[in-house]
Amino acid sequence: MTKMSYLNFLKRTKLPPETRWIIKTKSNGKVREVKHLFDPGDYTGGSNPRIVHDQETVIAILEANRDD
């Protein structure tokens, strides 16, 4: 799924509020990958915690990274 089609999916789909994602970026700051998390707790603890995002934040990040 491309970045833009994933953005459209997120905009038109109401997901449960506890749904979370992580966003991987390239060295230049552009979005490389968006991963939907089934158990966000696995990603927030441990020695290498990751920032997890809610639906509105993911939409905002993807819109800011548009290649228009």
Secondary structure, 3 states (H helix, E strand, C coil): CCHHHHHHHHHHCCCCCCCEEEEEECCCCCEEEEEEECCCHHHHCCCCCCCCECHHHHHHHHHHCCCC
